[in-house]
Structures are given as C-alpha cells and as structure tokens.
C-alpha cells in the first residue's frame, strides 16, 4: 500500500515508527482511542468532537507523539480557532464535523488499525563492495550516521574519557574496563566489516551493530561463487566466529569496524581435491568483481 494514497496508513506508520518510547506511544494511542470511543457512543454530543489543543492531557500525552495529529486529521478533525469562556483570545481546537453512522463505523475500523500498528523496520542496504588487495585494508573512514551521538557530543565524550583514563588508569579493574568498553560500543548504530579472502581481495558490507553472526555468514555465503562450501571467519585477534551462535556483532567486538579473515574448511577442500573436483579460481560472484575497486 502506498502511504501517499492512504493518510490513515501513513499516520499509523508515523506513530509507531517515528517514536522510540513505546510507553508514550501506547499512552497516546489509548487517549486517541478514547476520543473515538466517546464520539461513537455519543455522536450527537458536540463536546466529544472538540479537542482543546492547550488541554494538559493533549499537550503532555498526544501532541509529543509524532504522527498523532496527522492521524486525527486523517479521521476528519480540522483546526479551528474558537472563543473560550472567560478569555479574550481565541484558542485552537481540533473539531470533527458530525458523522454519519457509516462514518462512525469507519472511525472504529481506523481506531483498530492504530491500535494494531507496528513499527516499520527499514531493510539496511549493506552496500556490498569488492576491493583489490591493499595495505589499507584496516583503514576505515566511518560516516556520521554510524554514531548515535553528534560530532560535538562525540568530541566532548572523547575529552571526558581521556581525562577519566588519565585519572583512573591504575585503579580500574578488568570488569570495570569491560563494562566501559561495552558502553563505548553502544554509541554505534552500524559497523563496517571487511573480509579478506584467500586471493587477497576484500569483501566489504555495512551491518547494524546489533545484527547477529548468522546474518554476517549469510551475506558472505551469498557473495561467493561456491557459497555451498563450508568456511570459517576469523576475527581480529584470532577468534574463530561460530555461525550457529546467536550473538550480536557488538558482543563479538566487531563494532564500529573490523577486518575479518576468510578460510575454506580445510577438510572439505581436501575431500574435493581427492575426488578430482575443481575449485573455482574466482571466489566472488561476477557482479561483485565487475565493480571491484582499489582502496585509497
């Protein structure tokens, strides 16, 4: 469904996707649902079809949730300036014209869509690239979107961290250092991984920092000519990664960037050779090799 063709669907998506605090989303959805319920139960009562924008509940619970006003507008509410008893100046209200029975049933259906809404998860473009053998394989330039913090915040954090290290370098225990390292890695949204292949070429892709090892293995496998063959991925420091382990890239210390080493399963390679089988000279699929670049 195209969002531009369905204001309700678009606003439901906004409410559930653009707001990270799920409790605040639920509170806003509950209040909007109450608006709809009151209107449907009392269709001729004008007071239920008017929302005072300055109302405390609306200001604190509904207005801060992005997409909530768009949903109300999609229901048919319009912004109107109205006089308020005891005040000289008019105030903004969201007003819904009186609805027919069919329109009220449609409002209930739209309320249900809002309640059933789920966040839309965008699929990450891994931006796969192949590079020729290079001494710059471990040189990474990360774009700003890799970070959860702004450049200014990162600079401030770095300064504070440097001062803290200077003061406490001799006092921190191993557990304290590990906890701090975990906190540092949580600052990243993505990680840039390169895999050095036996022919020296490099395979590069972007992953979410919280992606798990099976996603990494699947990507590498799909990039190979002979992806059916078992292989190993070795992390910096010699750690052999296990495809069967449902651990995140953060937990494997592969954030914000890392160079991995690829190796075919030696036993399988020996069996293929003993059986007179041929091993493909090209490791990466043609579509990757056609766009191979040189790291600067």
Helices and strands as residue ranges (DSSP letters): G 3-5, H 7-17, H 22-41, G 46-49, E 50-52, H 56-57, I 58-62, H 68-75, E 78-82, E 91-95, H 101-116, E 129-131, G 144-146, H 151-168, H 174-185, E 190-196, E 202-208, H 213-223, E 231-234, E 257-264, H 266-274, H 286-289
